[in-house]
Amino acid sequence: MRNITDEEFKIANRYLFLSMAIEVIQKDLNTVRTNNIFKISEPYIHFLEAVEMKAIEERRELKQQMHKNRLSVLLTDKSDQFTEYTYYAKRKEEKRNYFNPAIRKKVLLIIEELFESVKMKVSS
């Protein structure tokens, strides 16, 4: 049984996994900047910066919606295989357990979505 509404969950869930995706993008961007893994790294850096900006912009909008609807999500437990997050909405709460490989898959899907949206913007 759900304690928070589908819309509240959708907003908080997207915020959670988008934040994780931003961390991954920032780490990758730092790696590309510091390790000279490409002969010409500037196009990769510019692309990752555009993806990062798009993700941060979306997260900012989600954060505003979360503040307006009094939503938050917190990490409450972590093990080798599962991670638990607690979603808070107004005076309600709901705990969710995620299989760690499933978290990775969700983050990957968001990164692919961001890449696609930036790629479409660049090619237009």
N, C-alpha and C positions, 0 to 999 in steps of 0.2 A: 504494500500500500504506500502510496506517495503522500508525503506530508506537505510538499510544496507543489505549486502548479507546474504544468508542463512548460509554460512560458518562462517562469522564474528559473526552472531547471535548465532550460535551453540557454538562457543568457549566462548564467553562472558557469555552466559546463563549457560553453564556448570561451569564456574569459579564462577559465582554468587551463584549458589545453592550448589556447592561443598564447598564453604567457609562457608555457613550456616551449612552444615552437619558437618564440622570440629568443629565448635563451639559447636554443640550438643554433639559430641563425647568427646570433651575436658571437657565439663560440667559433662557428665556421668562418665568419667574417674576420675574426681575430687571427685564425689560423692562416687564412689566405694572405692577410696583410703581413704577417711576421715570418712565414716559412718559405716564401718564394717557391711555391710548388708549381707555379706556371711561369713560362718564359715571359709572357705578357699578362700580368695579373689585373691590370686596371679594369678591363671589361667585366671581369668576375666580381671585383670589388664594387663597381657601380651597380651591377645587377643585384647583388646581395644587399647593398645599402637601400636600393629601391624597394626590395622585398621587406626589409626591416622597417622602413618608413611606413609602408602600407599596413603592416601588422600592428605597429605601434598606434597608428591612427585608428584602426578598428578597435584595438584594446581600449583606447581612450574613450571611444563612444560606448563600448560595453561597460566600462567603469562608471560612466555617467548614468547609464541605465540601472546599474547595480545600486548606485548611491540613491537614486530616485526611488527605487523599489525596495530599499533596505535589504539588499542581498549581500551575502559574503560566502566564501568557500575557503575552508582551512584543511590543511593536511593534519590528520589526527592519528594515523598509525601507518607504519611502513615495515614490511618484512621483505625477505628475498623474493617472494613471488607475488605479493599483493600490496597495494597501497590503498589506505582508506582516507576518504575526504568527507568532511561534513559540510553540507550545504545549509545555510541559514537564510530564512526568508521571513521578515517581520518577526513573529514570535514562534515560528515553526523551524524545525530542523529535520534533516534527513541524512543518514549516513550511507555512503556508497563505497563498495570495495571494487577496485579495478585490478585485474590481472596485469602485471607490469608489461608483458609483451603487447597487451591490448592498448596500454597507454602509449607505447612507442608507435603503434600503428595509427592511433588517432592523431598524434603529433605529425607523423609522416604525411597523412592525408591533408592536414591543414597546410603544411609546408608546400605540398604539391599544388594545392588550391591557390596559395599565395603566388607561387611561381607562375602559374597559368594566368592569373589576373594581371601580374606585372608584365608578363610576356605579351599579352593582348594589348596592354596599354602602350608598350614600346613599339609594337608593330603597327599600331594605328596611326 
